Each structure stands twice: as structure tokens, then as C-alpha cells.
């Protein structure tokens, strides 16, 4: 039996696996939230498949997204990352990752967990949209605008509203699966 998937992922096994197992699943674990946040920031201006193909390389290069380690990165590690052809070698995004790790831990200090902070924007419950076609999903919303502004105020970088909305979709804060997608009612 063929499963109907959201149109954006069809035809690429890597995309389909990501869609079927990760995208839109509510994430409350700080480590995973941080990973998605960093991957989304690296995706800014690029296609998601580009980042997805390099995901394992990112995990290795960034100490499995251990934000405590990343916050302490100095110039030797930055140089190593800039030489790593397995990741997206963007100096500004690498520096942003380090500052975002520091800002992430500051939010944890204030709220107990980053999850508690970010999920507070949706009152700890996913927003369930009803799009017939993935192309109908917005790139930003007033909520992603608000969250983006708050993250920037807290020192985060590369967290414009589009990046934030993509993060909300990826981590299940927003369910933007097509209503006919087999994952729509599962997440």
C-alpha cells in the first residue's frame, strides 16, 4: 500500500525518511531542539536537502550538537570547521552557532529548559493547520515573527521569521503536514 506523503518530500529517499520520522514530530528535548535550531540557521538561504545531506557531517563536526562544548569553541575549532568540506563553511553561521549555544544556555537558566521557553509560545500544544497542499503553508506567521524578535533580543543570530517558522514545523510546534498525508494525524 502506498502512503500519501506531503508533496515536498516525494521522490527522494532521504527526504522521505526525514518526513516520515522527524518532520513535525513534537520535540521537547533540549538537545534535539538545539540541533534543529542550528541546522535551520545553516539552511538560511539554501535548500533543506543541502543541509539534510550533510546532517551526519554536522553532528560529527559540532560534537553531536553539544551546546555546552560549542559555547566554548575558540579560534582553532573555528578554523577546523571552516576547513571541513563536509559542512556548510560559512564563517558568520559558524560564529552564530557559538553565540547561539551561549544564548541557548542563558534561556535554560531563566526557564529551566529551552523547551519550556519555546513551547510556551504555543502554550505547550502544537498548532494543527489544515493545508491541502504543502505550498499553501506560509513561510512566516505573526507567531514566528514574535518568536524571532524574542530570540534576537536574547542574542540569537540567523533566526529570522522564516528560519523560526521552519524550526517550528520541524520540531512539531506547528503541524503543516498536508491533511491527506499519512503523518497528519500521527503527529
Backbone bond lengths (Angstrom), bond angles and torsions (degrees), N, CA, C in turn:
res aa  C-N    CA-C-N  psi(-1)  N-CA   C-N-CA  omega(-1)  CA-C   N-CA-C  phi
1 X - - - 1.467 - - 1.533 109.62 -
2 X 1.308 116.51 129.06 1.450 120.84 178.06 1.521 110.50 -81.08
3 X 1.317 114.69 134.57 1.459 120.52 176.10 1.524 107.81 -90.40
4 X 1.322 116.02 138.69 1.467 118.12 173.59 1.528 107.46 -85.23
5 X 1.325 115.06 127.22 1.462 121.66 177.69 1.524 109.34 -114.16
6 X 1.308 115.06 164.92 1.465 120.62 172.31 1.526 108.21 -59.59
7 X 1.317 115.74 139.98 1.457 121.30 -174.13 1.514 115.23 -60.78
8 X 1.335 117.99 -25.96 1.460 119.66 -175.50 1.523 113.52 -67.36
9 X 1.333 118.25 -20.44 1.463 119.66 -173.90 1.521 113.66 -106.57
10 X 1.304 117.74 -8.42 1.463 120.64 -171.36 1.526 112.72 -66.27
11 X 1.345 114.26 137.08 1.455 120.60 174.16 1.514 115.70 97.03
12 X 1.321 118.47 -10.13 1.459 120.90 178.64 1.524 107.72 -121.79
13 X 1.326 118.51 116.58 1.472 121.13 -176.27 1.537 113.32 -56.99
14 X 1.326 117.56 -38.08 1.463 120.68 179.38 1.530 110.71 -65.70
15 X 1.331 115.88 -45.97 1.463 121.45 177.19 1.524 110.87 -61.86
16 X 1.331 116.62 -44.58 1.470 120.59 -178.78 1.522 111.23 -63.04
17 X 1.331 116.96 -41.52 1.464 120.33 178.59 1.537 110.69 -63.76
18 X 1.326 115.71 -44.60 1.470 120.47 177.48 1.534 110.04 -60.20
19 X 1.324 116.21 -46.21 1.458 121.44 179.11 1.528 110.96 -60.04
20 X 1.327 116.58 -47.13 1.463 121.81 -174.16 1.527 113.37 -70.37
21 X 1.334 117.04 -29.40 1.461 119.63 -171.19 1.525 116.10 -115.34
22 X 1.327 117.31 -24.21 1.465 119.28 -174.37 1.524 114.28 -117.85
23 X 1.325 115.65 -51.44 1.460 120.80 -168.01 1.531 111.73 -63.60
24 X 1.306 114.68 123.43 1.454 120.10 176.13 1.514 115.10 87.32
25 X 1.325 117.33 -3.24 1.463 120.27 177.65 1.530 107.68 -79.54
26 X 1.333 118.27 124.66 1.468 119.82 -179.62 1.532 112.38 -57.34
27 X 1.330 115.01 123.04 1.456 122.61 -178.83 1.519 108.64 -111.09
28 X 1.334 115.77 124.05 1.467 120.17 178.91 1.528 111.47 -116.51
29 X 1.318 116.75 -5.22 1.461 122.97 -178.82 1.526 110.01 -81.26
30 X 1.329 117.32 123.80 1.463 121.28 -177.02 1.525 112.78 -57.47
31 X 1.318 117.76 -40.62 1.463 120.52 -178.70 1.531 111.04 -60.03
32 X 1.332 116.44 -46.64 1.466 120.87 -178.92 1.525 111.10 -69.78
33 X 1.318 116.64 -38.47 1.472 120.00 176.43 1.522 109.81 -59.62
34 X 1.328 116.77 -43.07 1.464 120.50 179.39 1.530 110.68 -63.83
35 X 1.330 116.71 -44.05 1.469 119.88 178.43 1.523 110.78 -56.15
36 X 1.328 116.53 -49.65 1.465 119.53 179.91 1.523 111.49 -62.95
37 X 1.311 117.39 -38.58 1.460 120.35 179.52 1.530 110.40 -61.67
38 X 1.310 116.70 -45.16 1.466 120.10 -179.52 1.530 110.76 -67.67
39 X 1.308 117.25 -43.82 1.466 119.42 178.66 1.528 111.02 -61.14
40 X 1.327 116.45 -40.35 1.471 119.72 178.07 1.526 110.87 -64.64
41 X 1.335 117.88 -38.23 1.463 119.04 179.87 1.529 110.62 -66.99
42 X 1.325 117.38 -36.44 1.463 119.83 176.68 1.522 111.21 -70.20
43 X 1.311 116.92 -26.83 1.458 121.18 -179.78 1.524 112.00 -72.68
44 X 1.318 118.04 -23.30 1.467 121.83 -176.37 1.531 110.58 -46.81
45 X 1.329 115.86 119.16 1.454 122.07 178.99 1.527 114.18 86.65
46 X 1.318 116.75 -2.10 1.468 121.93 -179.17 1.524 109.37 -124.89
47 X 1.322 116.34 176.21 1.466 119.16 176.26 1.529 109.29 -87.80
48 X 1.319 115.59 150.87 1.465 120.51 -178.68 1.522 111.22 -63.59
49 X 1.322 117.67 -34.78 1.472 120.27 -179.04 1.528 110.21 -61.47
50 X 1.317 117.58 -33.18 1.469 121.49 177.55 1.524 109.88 -59.85
51 X 1.327 116.58 -44.96 1.461 121.46 179.75 1.523 110.16 -71.10
52 X 1.300 116.51 -43.05 1.463 121.16 -177.75 1.532 111.32 -59.39
53 X 1.321 116.94 -40.00 1.465 120.83 178.86 1.525 111.68 -65.78
54 X 1.322 117.12 -24.22 1.461 121.56 -178.45 1.534 112.67 -103.52
55 X 1.316 117.26 6.59 1.469 121.57 -173.37 1.528 112.81 -55.44
56 X 1.330 117.22 -46.63 1.471 119.81 -179.85 1.524 111.01 -65.43
57 X 1.331 116.64 -36.87 1.468 119.93 176.63 1.526 110.80 -64.35
58 X 1.330 116.41 -39.66 1.465 120.25 176.31 1.527 110.68 -61.74
59 X 1.321 116.20 -43.13 1.471 119.83 -179.86 1.525 110.82 -58.72
60 X 1.320 115.99 -45.41 1.474 119.81 179.77 1.522 110.81 -66.87
61 X 1.317 116.48 -47.49 1.469 121.07 -175.72 1.522 112.56 -64.70
62 X 1.342 116.95 -34.93 1.469 121.51 -176.41 1.533 112.17 -106.62
63 X 1.344 115.73 38.17 1.467 120.72 173.94 1.518 112.65 47.62
64 X 1.334 115.84 47.82 1.463 122.18 179.16 1.540 112.12 54.43
65 X 1.313 115.13 35.10 1.473 123.17 178.32 1.530 112.52 57.93
66 X 1.311 115.86 37.78 1.462 121.49 175.02 1.530 107.55 -78.55
67 X 1.331 115.82 99.29 1.473 119.69 -173.34 1.519 112.48 -63.78
68 X 1.328 118.16 -26.62 1.468 119.96 177.50 1.522 110.84 -66.93
69 X 1.330 116.74 -40.17 1.471 120.46 176.31 1.526 110.68 -70.58
70 X 1.326 115.69 -44.39 1.466 120.22 -176.92 1.527 111.12 -60.45
71 X 1.314 117.50 -37.70 1.467 121.60 -179.78 1.529 111.90 -60.92
72 X 1.325 116.82 -21.36 1.476 121.37 -177.66 1.524 113.05 -99.71
73 X 1.337 117.81 2.98 1.463 120.00 -178.61 1.526 110.50 -58.85
74 X 1.318 114.91 134.00 1.459 121.94 175.07 1.516 110.64 -111.69
75 X 1.310 115.91 -171.00 1.468 121.08 -174.90 1.529 113.69 -59.02
76 X 1.348 119.58 -40.40 1.476 117.71 178.86 1.540 112.63 -58.62
77 X 1.327 117.06 -40.93 1.467 120.23 179.57 1.536 110.06 -70.23
78 X 1.317 117.37 -39.05 1.463 121.21 177.63 1.528 109.65 -60.33
79 X 1.336 116.68 -44.48 1.468 120.72 178.08 1.523 110.99 -61.61
80 X 1.340 116.17 -41.05 1.468 120.88 178.02 1.534 110.69 -60.92
81 X 1.328 116.51 -43.14 1.472 121.01 179.01 1.526 111.22 -65.61
82 X 1.321 116.78 -40.00 1.462 120.49 179.42 1.526 112.20 -66.26
83 X 1.334 117.05 -22.74 1.466 121.99 177.90 1.527 112.58 -91.79
84 X 1.326 117.52 -4.80 1.463 121.72 -174.15 1.533 110.40 -86.16
85 X 1.333 116.03 104.76 1.465 121.27 -178.26 1.531 112.66 -70.58
86 X 1.316 117.13 -10.69 1.462 121.15 -179.07 1.516 114.19 -79.95
87 X 1.328 116.61 -12.02 1.468 120.89 179.77 1.526 109.12 -119.41
88 X 1.312 115.71 179.77 1.467 121.43 174.11 1.521 105.88 -85.18
89 X 1.324 115.98 114.40 1.461 121.04 -172.97 1.523 110.85 -92.69
90 X 1.292 115.34 77.02 1.462 121.40 179.96 1.527 107.38 -115.27
91 X 1.303 115.42 113.99 1.472 121.38 -175.16 1.538 111.62 -55.34
92 X 1.332 116.74 -45.29 1.466 119.39 -178.12 1.528 111.42 -64.62
93 X 1.325 117.28 -39.15 1.466 120.54 -179.36 1.528 111.20 -71.68
94 X 1.325 117.08 -33.66 1.472 119.91 176.07 1.523 109.92 -66.39
95 X 1.316 116.85 -46.24 1.478 120.10 177.09 1.527 110.41 -62.34
96 X 1.328 116.59 -39.53 1.471 120.67 178.34 1.527 110.89 -62.48
97 X 1.322 117.45 -36.95 1.463 121.03 179.22 1.527 110.49 -60.99
98 X 1.316 115.93 -41.30 1.472 120.31 179.37 1.524 110.30 -67.20
99 X 1.319 117.44 -46.89 1.468 119.18 179.67 1.524 111.15 -68.18
100 X 1.346 117.44 -33.15 1.464 120.02 177.37 1.532 111.02 -67.30
101 X 1.322 117.75 -34.53 1.470 120.65 176.69 1.526 109.89 -62.91
102 X 1.321 116.45 -42.13 1.474 120.74 178.67 1.529 110.42 -65.60
103 X 1.328 116.73 -44.79 1.466 120.78 179.87 1.531 110.41 -65.23
104 X 1.324 117.09 -37.11 1.459 123.34 178.52 1.536 109.63 -58.18
105 X 1.330 115.92 -45.93 1.470 119.81 -179.11 1.531 111.62 -69.45
106 X 1.309 117.62 -30.96 1.468 120.52 175.50 1.530 110.19 -65.15
107 X 1.320 116.68 -40.94 1.469 120.66 177.12 1.531 109.43 -64.20
108 X 1.318 117.21 -40.26 1.468 120.66 177.50 1.529 110.87 -59.64
109 X 1.330 116.02 -42.16 1.475 119.69 178.75 1.525 110.85 -60.45
110 X 1.321 116.47 -40.78 1.460 121.12 -176.85 1.525 112.93 -74.72
111 X 1.333 117.52 -39.57 1.473 121.32 -172.18 1.529 114.36 -108.67
112 X 1.322 117.30 -6.50 1.457 120.25 -176.41 1.521 111.12 94.34
113 X 1.328 116.17 -48.62 1.467 122.25 173.73 1.522 107.89 -142.42
114 X 1.317 115.64 155.06 1.456 119.76 174.84 1.519 109.55 -68.44
115 X 1.323 115.16 -34.93 1.468 121.08 178.84 1.532 111.09 -56.35
116 X 1.312 115.98 -45.64 1.469 119.87 -179.72 1.531 110.47 -60.22
117 X 1.334 115.48 -40.97 1.462 120.98 178.45 1.528 111.41 -62.53
118 X 1.335 116.38 -56.78 1.467 119.54 -170.86 1.529 111.76 -71.64
119 X 1.336 117.26 -38.61 1.464 119.92 179.21 1.527 111.60 -71.12
120 X 1.313 117.24 -17.30 1.461 120.79 175.11 1.522 112.25 -62.44
121 X 1.318 116.73 -25.33 1.465 120.79 179.64 1.530 112.42 -69.35
122 X 1.341 116.73 -20.11 1.473 121.08 177.50 1.533 110.39 -118.72
123 X 1.332 115.34 21.69 1.470 122.34 179.76 1.526 111.31 52.20
124 X 1.345 115.20 38.61 1.464 124.32 174.29 1.523 113.81 63.14
125 X 1.333 116.84 21.26 1.468 121.00 -178.78 1.525 109.41 -138.47
126 X 1.341 116.98 129.56 1.471 118.96 -179.40 1.534 112.36 -59.56
127 X 1.310 114.72 142.90 1.460 121.51 172.67 1.526 106.17 -83.88
128 X 1.322 116.71 124.10 1.470 120.49 -177.49 1.522 108.98 -105.34
129 X 1.328 115.27 107.01 1.453 120.60 177.35 1.523 109.62 -86.58
130 X 1.303 116.95 173.18 1.473 121.18 -177.18 1.527 109.99 -135.55
131 X 1.329 115.51 67.53 1.465 120.80 -179.84 1.525 110.03 -89.84
132 X 1.314 115.96 133.23 1.468 120.21 175.54 1.520 110.28 -79.80
133 X 1.323 116.34 -30.67 1.451 121.90 -179.28 1.526 107.97 -131.37
134 X 1.321 117.17 134.30 1.458 120.92 -178.74 1.527 112.09 -55.42
135 X 1.313 117.52 -26.94 1.463 121.16 -179.91 1.532 112.05 -67.92
136 X 1.327 116.65 -15.76 1.465 120.90 178.31 1.526 112.67 -81.01
137 X 1.324 116.95 -15.11 1.475 120.32 179.73 1.527 108.74 -68.80
138 X 1.306 117.10 140.29 1.466 119.63 -179.19 1.530 111.33 -75.40
139 X 1.313 116.01 161.03 1.465 121.27 174.12 1.519 110.44 -85.50
140 X 1.334 115.55 -26.98 1.469 122.30 178.57 1.528 108.01 -146.38
141 X 1.312 115.14 162.51 1.462 122.01 173.28 1.526 108.42 -138.92
142 X 1.293 116.95 171.88 1.469 118.76 176.77 1.531 109.97 -62.93
143 X 1.328 117.02 -32.13 1.473 120.18 178.07 1.528 110.99 -68.45
144 X 1.333 117.51 -42.82 1.472 118.71 178.08 1.534 110.28 -67.01
145 X 1.334 116.82 -31.63 1.474 120.28 174.56 1.526 109.99 -61.82
146 X 1.320 116.12 -46.44 1.472 121.57 -178.89 1.521 111.28 -63.94
147 X 1.326 116.44 -46.42 1.460 120.73 -179.49 1.527 110.73 -64.99
148 X 1.323 116.84 -41.58 1.462 121.29 177.65 1.530 111.02 -58.23
149 X 1.319 116.33 -46.59 1.473 120.54 179.92 1.525 110.74 -62.11
150 X 1.332 116.80 -40.73 1.462 120.08 -179.37 1.527 111.12 -67.68
151 X 1.328 117.03 -41.26 1.462 120.20 177.95 1.534 110.55 -62.85
152 X 1.326 117.04 -43.64 1.466 120.71 178.88 1.522 110.80 -62.24
153 X 1.325 116.11 -40.57 1.464 120.90 178.17 1.535 110.66 -60.62
154 X 1.329 115.71 -30.24 1.464 121.53 -179.66 1.531 112.37 -88.28
155 X 1.329 117.60 4.40 1.455 121.22 174.47 1.518 115.93 99.15
156 X 1.322 118.43 4.70 1.462 120.67 178.73 1.527 110.08 -75.36
157 X 1.330 115.02 149.22 1.461 121.92 -179.41 1.535 109.41 -121.16
158 X 1.330 116.59 156.00 1.462 123.70 -179.15 1.530 111.11 57.12
159 X 1.316 116.30 40.85 1.462 121.44 -179.81 1.529 110.09 -124.47
160 X 1.320 114.64 51.27 1.459 119.11 174.30 1.518 109.72 -65.82
161 X 1.297 116.28 170.34 1.456 121.30 -175.14 1.530 113.19 -59.49
162 X 1.333 118.05 -36.26 1.467 120.84 179.32 1.530 110.70 -66.70
163 X 1.325 116.84 -44.53 1.474 121.19 177.01 1.520 109.77 -61.47
164 X 1.318 116.81 -43.87 1.465 121.25 -178.70 1.525 110.75 -64.29
165 X 1.336 117.20 -42.20 1.469 118.20 179.98 1.525 110.70 -65.76
166 X 1.327 117.33 -40.03 1.469 120.61 176.39 1.530 110.44 -60.87
167 X 1.321 116.39 -38.61 1.473 121.09 177.12 1.524 110.23 -65.15
168 X 1.316 117.18 -41.50 1.468 121.25 178.53 1.529 110.64 -62.40
169 X 1.332 116.42 -39.66 1.465 120.35 177.55 1.530 110.81 -66.59
170 X 1.317 116.25 -47.29 1.468 121.31 -176.30 1.523 112.01 -62.08
171 X 1.328 116.47 -39.34 1.473 120.85 -175.15 1.521 112.86 -94.67
172 X 1.322 117.09 10.73 1.458 120.54 173.21 1.514 115.93 77.49
173 X 1.312 118.43 10.12 1.458 119.91 174.35 1.521 109.35 -67.41
174 X 1.337 114.82 -26.78 1.459 122.86 177.25 1.525 107.07 -129.80
175 X 1.309 117.24 130.94 1.461 121.28 174.80 1.524 107.71 -97.49
176 X 1.323 115.92 101.71 1.456 121.71 178.45 1.519 112.05 -109.78
177 X 1.343 117.01 21.56 1.462 118.87 171.91 1.524 107.72 -63.86
178 X 1.322 116.62 145.76 1.456 119.90 174.23 1.533 108.18 -60.80
179 X 1.331 117.09 144.46 1.471 120.00 -177.05 1.530 111.86 -60.17
180 X 1.324 118.06 -25.83 1.465 120.82 179.11 1.528 113.03 -88.21
181 X 1.323 117.26 -3.77 1.464 122.02 179.60 1.529 109.94 -72.46
182 X 1.317 116.41 140.65 1.464 119.85 -178.99 1.526 112.62 -63.94
183 X 1.334 118.31 -19.94 1.467 121.57 179.39 1.534 113.00 -86.04
184 X 1.303 117.76 -14.63 1.471 121.32 -173.84 1.526 112.27 -52.76
185 X 1.306 117.73 -50.75 1.467 120.28 -178.83 1.518 113.80 -86.13
186 X 1.335 116.94 -9.08 1.457 120.59 -178.83 1.533 113.13 -83.70
187 X 1.324 116.71 -24.90 1.484 118.56 -175.48 1.505 111.74 -105.90
